[in-house]
């Protein structure tokens, strides 16, 4: 059974390497992958909705409300990906006998790019 860790959002990230479990794509558990893809499809629908709102000359306030929701949804996906990235890096370092501090430094660089 693959070991998993919950991130701050309650999403589950795989901490095993892809070769150890073929059901994992890119180190991400298939359930997490499905959740992320579902969220991205919803975001896509929200963006199309905003495009229609602009075409229909809806109020800027209503559009801003929708853009705020889109931004929050994208951030949730990003935090899920950051948690998975950290779990993958730490697992790789532990497997390779490397210092985990390197993973944390690399993670902080990724976090700065995201935020």
C-alpha positions in Angstrom: 0.0 0.0 0.0 1.5 3.4 -1.0 2.3 5.8 1.8 0.4 9.1 1.6 0.4 12.4 3.4 -2.3 14.9 3.8 -1.6 18.5 2.9 -3.1 21.5 4.6 -6.2 21.3 2.3 -6.9 17.7 3.3 -5.8 16.5 -0.2 -3.7 13.3 -0.3 -0.3 13.3 -1.9 1.7 10.2 -2.7 5.1 10.0 -1.1 6.3 6.9 -3.1 8.2 7.0 -6.4 6.4 6.3 -9.7 8.4 3.1 -10.3 7.1 1.6 -7.1 3.4 2.0 -8.0 2.3 2.1 -11.7 -1.0 3.6 -10.7 0.8 6.9 -9.8 1.4 9.3 -12.6 4.2 11.9 -12.1 4.3 10.9 -8.4 0.7 12.0 -7.8 -1.9 9.5 -6.6 -4.6 9.0 -9.2 -7.3 10.2 -6.8 -5.4 13.5 -6.4 -4.8 13.7 -10.1 -8.6 13.2 -10.7 -9.4 15.9 -8.1 -6.9 18.4 -9.6 -8.2 17.7 -13.2 -11.8 18.2 -12.0 -10.9 21.5 -10.3 -9.1 22.7 -13.5 -12.2 21.8 -15.6 -14.4 23.8 -13.2 -11.9 26.7 -13.4 -12.1 26.5 -17.2 -15.9 26.7 -17.0 -15.6 29.7 -14.7 -13.3 31.5 -17.1 -15.7 30.8 -20.0 -18.4 32.2 -17.8 -16.4 35.4 -17.2 -15.8 35.8 -21.0 -19.6 35.6 -21.5 -20.2 38.1 -18.7 -17.9 40.5 -20.5 -19.5 39.9 -23.8 -22.9 40.5 -22.2 -21.7 43.8 -20.6 -22.3 42.6 -17.0 -21.3 44.8 -14.2 -17.6 45.1 -13.3 -18.4 44.2 -9.7 -20.0 40.9 -10.8 -17.1 40.1 -13.0 -14.6 40.8 -10.2 -16.5 38.5 -7.9 -16.1 35.7 -10.4 -12.4 36.5 -11.0 -11.9 36.3 -7.2 -13.5 32.8 -7.2 -11.2 31.8 -10.1 -8.1 33.1 -8.3 -9.0 31.2 -5.1 -9.6 28.0 -7.1 -6.3 28.3 -8.9 -4.5 28.8 -5.6 -6.1 25.6 -4.2 -4.8 23.7 -7.1 -1.4 25.3 -6.7 -1.2 24.4 -3.0 -2.1 20.8 -3.8 0.7 20.7 -6.4 3.2 22.3 -3.9 2.4 19.7 -1.3 2.8 16.9 -3.8 6.1 18.4 -5.0 7.5 18.6 -1.5 6.5 15.0 -0.7 8.1 13.8 -4.0 11.4 15.7 -3.3 11.7 14.5 0.3 11.0 10.9 -0.7 13.6 11.1 -3.5 16.2 12.6 -1.1 15.5 10.0 1.5 15.7 7.2 -1.0 19.0 8.6 -2.5 20.5 9.2 1.0 20.7 12.9 0.4 20.1 15.7 2.9 16.5 16.7 3.1 17.5 20.3 3.6 18.2 20.4 -0.1 14.5 19.5 -0.8 13.3 22.2 1.6 15.5 24.8 -0.2 14.2 23.7 -3.6 10.6 23.7 -2.2 11.0 27.2 -0.9 12.2 28.3 -4.4 9.1 26.7 -6.0 6.9 28.3 -3.3 8.3 31.7 -4.0 7.5 31.2 -7.7 4.0 30.2 -6.9 3.2 33.0 -4.5 
